[in-house]
């Protein structure tokens, strides 16, 4: 599964974005061992609770991850400008 990224102001995702993503994850849940989410949207808490109940490993990669989300996932990684810059610089 994947989603087209959009540039929005912080916290202003398209209205149905979280719902669409959650529905796709629920549909695919029987086929995956882990879900990696690149969002720190608190609206995902019910989805994360459901995934935990189903024993599906979850990881969040995002910037400014709220404490409430960190408590619900198996792994989390803050993505800040430095992290993104380091990862996009080619190695020799």
Secondary structure, DSSP 8 states (H G I E B T S, - for coil): --------STT---TTHHHHHHHHHHHHGGG-SEEEE----GGGHHHHHHHHHTT-EEEEEESS--HHHHTTSSEEEE--HHHHHHHHS---
